[in-house]
Amino acid sequence: MTKRRLLTIGHSYVVALNRRLASEMARVDDAQWDVTVAAPEFVQGDLRPIPFESANDAARVRVVGYRGASPHLMAYSGLSGLLSQDWDLVHCWEEPYGLAAAQIALMTPRRPLLVMVSAQNIAKTYPPPFSLFERFSMSRAAGWICFGESSRQVLNGKPMYAARPQRIIAMGVDTDAFHPDSAAGARVRATLGWQQPGPPVVGYLGRFVEEKGIRDLCRALDVQRHGSWRTLFVGDGPLFEDLRSWAARHDDRVRVVTGIPHDEVPAYLNAMDILCAPSITTPRWREQFGRMLVEAFACGVAVVTSDSGEIPHVVADAAMVVPEGDVAALASAVAALCDSDERRRDLGRRGRARACRLFAWDVIAREHLEFFDELVRDRAHARTAYAAALAGRA
């Protein structure tokens, strides 16, 4: 049987790790799809310029240009010839309100199905031209994918989304790379100059920004008993100097580490006994998924998190969830886990099982292909019904 042809496009594919979805879709043995991924040659990231990263991709990769004056006004070059090929479905991993999405919607011929993706979970009315981009992109969409229930609820408040087939499909995690590894964790602690055994390590992984609740975590740790914890911050961002100043007040108990390549992140997660993710909703942002949560789950690390945005749907009963902004509740949860090896182990087991069952890349890839298959079948049925109706009028 001839396979259907799938093209998936996204600026995040510049990073090799982010092409894992395309590679896993290409590896599904019984799938009826031949997968090609279009990735930019260069993207200006939040923290650094990112050139295209080579990897041993299972999907075919086409490298194209990507330029613009601001994040939402970026656009591709070199797509016309690529999009004019005989695709059955084009999967656009760009927010519908951005210029890149509208460009892909405009340049995709009518025959291929076009599937959009959005992570927006705050109700927003965009000013022109972004409102125009969004309406046009969604007018061409055969369906759309969002990362979670909070996005689905918000976006279905707009008729352009509610009227189209949709599917919640989470972000994935590499459960082979991210797995419990006490030896790797011990090596990281040794490089940090921490003796073993010692107090539990309370960790944070991600951007050092206000909305991630870092200040709340520092306040929660300040009220703990002296000597009952050590803390490891891994990431970078505007609050780096503030974290360093806070760390200086705690002698040898705090480490702030930046510049860690993603392939070393599993070892740093395994150096933690508890991961804290106390995100705080702002007027313009709330947690859309929380990749660090599923990465910690996969490593068997106990998680304490807030209830911002999508987080409760991601973690379910595999983490301790506290009200966002509630420092006392956060401090109590951290203290409870610091005091109980068994509670940490229980949460770690639950998290690992949840990661493997729901968020492993092979699971996420199959969910995408099942949705694509459904859209193709729906189009075929619609065409058959239309042809039958025409024949009945003849």
C-alpha positions as CSV (number, residue, x, y, z in Angstrom):
1,M,0.0,0.0,0.0
2,T,1.3,3.5,-0.9
3,K,1.9,5.5,2.2
4,R,0.3,9.0,2.7
5,R,2.7,11.9,2.7
6,L,3.0,14.1,5.8
7,L,5.0,17.4,6.0
8,T,5.4,18.8,9.5
9,I,6.8,22.4,9.8
10,G,7.9,24.3,12.9
11,H,10.6,26.8,13.9
12,S,11.3,24.7,17.1
13,Y,12.5,21.9,14.9
14,V,15.8,23.8,14.6
15,V,16.7,22.0,17.8
16,A,17.4,18.3,17.2
17,L,15.6,17.2,20.3
18,N,12.4,18.9,19.2
19,R,12.3,16.8,16.0
20,R,11.7,13.7,18.1
21,L,8.0,13.8,17.4
22,A,8.6,13.7,13.6
23,S,11.2,10.9,14.0
24,E,8.9,8.8,16.2
25,M,6.0,9.3,13.7
26,A,8.3,8.0,11.0
27,R,9.2,5.0,13.2
28,V,5.7,3.8,13.8
29,D,5.8,0.4,12.1
30,D,2.1,0.0,11.1
31,A,1.6,3.7,10.2
32,Q,0.5,4.6,6.7
33,W,2.5,7.8,6.7
34,D,5.8,8.9,5.1
35,V,7.1,11.8,7.2
36,T,9.2,14.8,6.2
37,V,10.1,17.6,8.6
38,A,10.9,21.2,7.6
39,A,13.3,22.9,10.0
40,P,14.8,26.4,9.9
41,E,18.5,26.9,9.3
42,F,18.6,29.5,12.2
43,V,16.4,30.8,15.0
44,Q,17.0,33.6,17.4
45,G,16.2,32.0,20.7
46,D,15.3,33.6,24.0
47,L,18.8,33.1,25.5
48,R,21.0,32.5,22.4
49,P,21.1,32.2,18.6
50,I,20.3,28.7,17.6
51,P,21.6,27.3,14.3
52,F,20.1,24.1,12.9
53,E,21.3,21.1,14.9
54,S,22.1,18.0,13.0
55,A,21.0,14.6,14.2
56,N,20.2,11.1,13.1
57,D,16.6,11.8,12.3
58,A,14.3,9.0,11.3
59,A,12.2,11.4,9.3
60,R,13.5,13.2,6.2
61,V,14.6,16.7,7.0
62,R,14.4,19.8,4.8
63,V,16.2,22.9,6.0
64,V,14.6,26.2,5.1
65,G,15.1,29.9,5.9
66,Y,13.4,31.7,8.7
67,R,13.6,35.4,9.3
68,G,11.7,38.4,10.7
69,A,11.7,41.5,12.9
70,S,10.0,40.0,15.9
71,P,8.9,36.5,17.1
72,H,5.3,36.8,15.8
73,L,6.4,38.4,12.5
74,M,8.9,35.7,11.6
75,A,8.3,34.0,8.2
76,Y,9.9,31.2,6.2
77,S,11.7,31.3,2.9
78,G,12.1,28.4,0.5
79,L,8.7,26.9,1.3
80,S,7.0,27.4,-2.1
81,G,8.6,24.5,-3.8
82,L,8.3,22.3,-0.7
83,L,4.6,23.0,-0.1
84,S,3.8,22.5,-3.8
85,Q,4.7,18.8,-3.6
86,D,2.1,16.2,-3.4
87,W,1.4,16.1,0.4
88,D,-1.6,14.5,2.0
89,L,-1.4,16.5,5.2
90,V,0.6,19.5,6.4
91,H,1.1,19.8,10.1
92,C,1.9,23.4,11.1
93,W,3.6,23.7,14.5
94,E,3.3,27.5,14.6
95,E,0.7,29.5,16.6
96,P,-2.2,30.4,14.3
97,Y,-1.9,34.2,15.1
98,G,1.7,34.4,13.8
99,L,2.8,35.4,10.4
100,A,4.6,32.1,9.8
101,A,1.3,30.2,10.3
102,A,-0.6,32.5,8.0
103,Q,2.2,32.1,5.4
104,I,1.9,28.3,5.6
105,A,-1.9,28.4,5.3
106,L,-1.6,30.7,2.3
107,M,1.0,28.6,0.5
108,T,-0.4,25.2,1.2
109,P,-2.5,23.9,-1.8
110,R,-6.1,23.0,-1.3
111,R,-5.6,19.2,-1.6
112,P,-3.5,18.6,1.5
113,L,-5.3,18.7,4.8
114,L,-3.8,21.5,7.0
115,V,-3.6,20.9,10.8
116,M,-2.8,23.8,13.1
117,V,-1.3,23.6,16.7
118,S,-1.8,26.0,19.6
119,A,-0.7,26.1,23.2
120,Q,-2.6,29.3,24.1
121,N,-4.5,28.9,27.4
122,I,-5.4,32.5,28.2
123,A,-8.3,34.2,26.4
124,K,-6.8,36.8,24.2
125,T,-8.1,39.1,21.5
126,Y,-5.2,39.9,19.1
127,P,-4.8,43.3,17.4
128,P,-4.3,43.5,13.6
129,P,-2.5,42.0,11.9
130,F,-2.4,39.1,14.3
131,S,-6.2,38.7,14.5
132,L,-6.2,38.5,10.7
133,F,-3.4,35.9,10.7
134,E,-5.4,33.8,13.2
135,R,-8.7,34.0,11.3
136,F,-7.0,33.1,8.0
137,S,-4.9,30.3,9.4
138,M,-8.0,28.7,11.1
139,S,-10.2,29.2,8.0
140,R,-7.8,26.9,6.1
141,A,-7.5,24.3,9.0
142,A,-9.0,20.9,8.7
143,G,-8.4,20.4,12.4
144,W,-6.2,21.5,15.3
145,I,-4.1,20.2,18.2
146,C,-3.6,21.7,21.6
147,F,-1.3,20.6,24.4
148,G,-3.9,20.4,27.2
149,E,-7.4,20.8,28.6
150,S,-6.8,24.4,29.6
151,S,-6.0,25.3,26.0
152,R,-8.9,23.4,24.7
153,Q,-11.3,25.2,27.0
154,V,-10.0,28.7,26.1
155,L,-9.7,28.2,22.4
156,N,-13.2,26.6,22.1
157,G,-14.5,30.0,23.2
158,K,-13.7,31.1,19.6
159,P,-16.0,29.8,16.9
160,M,-13.1,29.4,14.5
161,Y,-11.7,26.7,16.8
162,A,-14.9,25.2,18.2
163,A,-16.2,24.4,14.7
164,R,-13.2,22.2,13.7
165,P,-12.1,18.7,14.7
166,Q,-9.6,18.9,17.6
167,R,-7.4,16.7,19.7
168,I,-5.5,17.2,23.0
169,I,-2.0,15.8,22.6
170,A,0.6,16.5,25.2
171,M,4.3,17.2,24.7
172,G,6.5,14.1,24.9
173,V,9.5,13.0,26.9
174,D,12.2,10.6,26.1
175,T,11.7,7.9,28.7
176,D,14.9,6.2,27.8
177,A,17.1,9.3,28.2
178,F,15.1,10.4,31.2
179,H,15.1,7.5,33.6
180,P,16.0,6.9,37.3
181,D,19.8,6.9,37.6
182,S,21.1,7.2,41.1
183,A,24.7,6.8,40.0
184,A,24.4,9.8,37.6
185,G,22.8,11.9,40.3
186,A,25.6,11.0,42.7
187,R,28.2,12.1,40.1
188,V,26.5,15.5,39.7
189,R,26.3,16.0,43.5
190,A,30.0,15.2,43.7
191,T,30.9,17.8,41.0
192,L,28.8,20.3,43.0
193,G,31.0,19.6,46.0
194,W,28.2,18.1,48.1
195,Q,28.9,15.2,50.4
196,Q,26.9,12.0,50.4
197,P,24.8,11.3,52.3
198,G,23.3,14.6,53.1
199,P,20.0,16.5,53.4
200,P,17.5,16.1,50.5
201,V,18.1,18.1,47.4
202,V,15.2,20.4,46.5
203,G,15.6,21.3,42.8
204,Y,14.3,23.7,40.1
205,L,14.8,23.3,36.4
206,G,13.9,25.9,33.8
207,R,13.8,29.7,33.1
208,F,14.8,32.0,35.9
209,V,11.7,34.3,35.6
210,E,9.1,35.7,37.9
211,E,6.2,33.7,36.6
212,K,7.9,30.4,37.4
213,G,7.5,31.2,41.1
214,I,11.2,31.2,41.9
215,R,10.8,33.9,44.6
216,D,8.1,31.8,46.3
217,L,10.3,28.8,46.3
218,C,13.1,30.8,48.0
219,R,10.7,32.1,50.6
220,A,9.4,28.6,51.2
221,L,12.9,27.3,51.8
222,D,13.8,30.2,54.1
223,V,11.1,29.0,56.6
224,Q,12.4,25.4,56.7
225,R,14.5,24.1,59.6
226,H,18.1,24.9,59.3
227,G,20.0,22.0,57.7
228,S,16.9,20.2,56.4
229,W,17.6,20.8,52.7
230,R,20.0,21.6,49.9
231,T,18.8,23.4,46.8
232,L,19.9,23.1,43.2
233,F,18.7,25.6,40.6
234,V,19.4,24.6,36.9
235,G,18.6,27.1,34.1
236,D,19.1,30.7,33.2
237,G,17.2,34.0,32.9
238,P,16.7,37.5,34.3
239,L,16.6,36.4,37.9
240,F,20.0,34.8,37.8
241,E,21.7,37.5,39.9
242,D,18.9,37.5,42.4
243,L,19.3,33.8,42.8
244,R,23.0,34.1,43.3
245,S,22.5,36.7,46.0
246,W,20.0,34.5,47.8
247,A,22.3,31.5,47.5
248,A,25.2,33.5,49.0
249,R,23.1,33.8,52.2
250,H,22.9,30.0,52.6
251,D,26.6,29.1,52.7
252,D,27.1,25.6,51.1
253,R,23.5,24.6,50.8
254,V,22.6,26.2,47.4
255,R,24.0,25.8,43.9
256,V,22.9,27.8,40.9
257,V,24.0,26.2,37.6
258,T,23.6,27.5,34.1
259,G,24.6,26.4,30.6
260,I,23.7,22.8,31.0
261,P,23.3,21.0,27.6
262,H,20.0,19.2,27.3
263,D,21.6,15.8,27.2
264,E,23.0,16.4,30.7
265,V,19.6,17.4,32.1
266,P,18.6,13.9,33.1
267,A,21.7,13.6,35.3
268,Y,20.9,16.9,37.0
269,L,17.3,15.8,37.6
270,N,18.6,12.6,39.2
271,A,20.7,14.7,41.5
272,M,17.4,16.1,42.9
273,D,15.2,14.4,45.5
274,I,12.4,16.8,44.9
275,L,11.6,19.0,41.9
276,C,9.6,22.2,42.7
277,A,7.6,24.0,40.0
278,P,5.7,26.7,41.8
279,S,4.5,28.6,38.6
280,I,2.3,31.7,39.1
281,T,-0.4,32.9,36.7
282,T,0.0,36.4,35.4
283,P,-2.4,38.5,33.2
284,R,-0.5,37.4,30.1
285,W,0.7,33.9,31.0
286,R,-0.2,30.7,32.8
287,E,1.6,27.4,32.7
288,Q,0.8,25.7,29.3
289,F,2.2,22.3,30.1
290,G,5.4,22.2,32.1
291,R,8.0,20.0,30.3
292,M,10.1,19.9,33.4
293,L,7.3,18.1,35.2
294,V,7.2,15.1,32.8
295,E,11.0,15.0,32.6
296,A,11.2,14.8,36.4
297,F,8.4,12.1,36.4
298,A,10.4,10.1,33.9
299,C,13.5,10.3,36.2
300,G,11.4,9.1,39.2
301,V,11.8,12.4,41.0
302,A,9.1,13.5,43.5
303,V,7.4,16.6,42.3
304,V,5.8,19.5,44.2
305,T,4.0,22.0,42.0
306,S,1.4,24.8,41.9
307,D,-2.0,24.5,40.3
308,S,-1.2,27.1,37.6
309,G,-2.9,26.5,34.2
310,E,-2.4,23.0,32.7
311,I,-0.3,21.6,35.6
312,P,-3.1,19.7,37.5
313,H,-4.1,17.9,34.3
314,V,-0.5,17.0,33.6
315,V,0.4,15.7,37.1
316,A,-3.0,14.3,38.3
317,D,-2.2,12.3,41.5
318,A,1.5,11.8,40.7
319,A,2.6,15.0,42.5
320,M,1.9,17.2,45.5
321,V,-0.1,20.2,44.1
322,V,-0.4,23.4,46.2
323,P,-2.3,26.6,45.4
324,E,-0.2,29.0,43.3
325,G,1.3,31.8,45.3
326,D,0.7,30.1,48.6
327,V,4.2,30.1,50.2
328,A,3.0,28.4,53.4
329,A,1.5,25.5,51.5
330,L,4.6,25.2,49.4
331,A,6.8,25.2,52.4
332,S,4.6,22.6,54.1
333,A,4.7,20.3,51.1
334,V,8.5,20.6,50.7
335,A,9.0,19.9,54.4
336,A,6.7,16.8,54.3
337,L,8.7,15.3,51.4
338,C,12.1,16.2,52.9
339,D,11.0,14.4,56.1
340,S,9.8,11.2,54.3
341,D,12.0,9.0,52.1
342,E,8.9,6.7,51.5
343,R,6.7,9.5,50.4
344,R,9.3,10.7,47.9
345,R,9.7,7.1,46.6
346,D,6.0,6.7,46.2
347,L,5.6,9.9,44.2
348,G,8.7,8.9,42.1
349,R,7.1,5.6,41.2
350,R,3.8,7.2,40.3
351,G,5.5,9.8,38.2
352,R,7.6,7.3,36.3
353,A,4.6,5.2,35.5
354,R,2.6,8.2,34.4
355,A,5.4,9.4,32.1
356,C,5.7,6.0,30.4
357,R,2.0,5.5,30.0
358,L,1.0,9.0,28.8
359,F,4.0,11.1,27.7
360,A,6.5,8.7,26.1
361,W,7.3,9.8,22.5
362,D,6.0,6.7,20.9
363,V,2.7,7.2,22.6
364,I,2.5,10.9,21.5
365,A,3.5,10.0,17.9
366,R,0.7,7.4,17.6
367,E,-1.8,9.9,19.0
368,H,-0.8,12.4,16.2
369,L,-1.1,9.8,13.5
370,E,-4.4,8.5,14.8
371,F,-5.8,12.1,14.6
372,F,-4.4,12.5,11.1
373,D,-5.9,9.2,10.0
374,E,-9.3,10.4,11.4
375,L,-9.1,13.6,9.4
376,V,-8.3,11.7,6.2
377,R,-11.2,9.3,6.8
378,D,-13.6,12.2,7.5
379,R,-12.6,13.9,4.3
380,A,-13.1,10.7,2.3
381,H,-16.5,10.1,3.8
382,A,-17.5,13.7,3.1
383,R,-16.5,13.4,-0.5
384,T,-18.3,10.1,-0.9
385,A,-21.5,11.6,0.6
386,Y,-21.2,14.6,-1.6
387,A,-20.8,12.4,-4.7
388,A,-23.8,10.4,-3.7
389,A,-25.9,13.5,-3.2
390,L,-24.9,14.8,-6.7
391,A,-25.8,11.4,-8.2
392,G,-29.2,11.5,-6.5
393,R,-30.0,14.8,-8.1
394,A,-29.0,13.6,-11.6
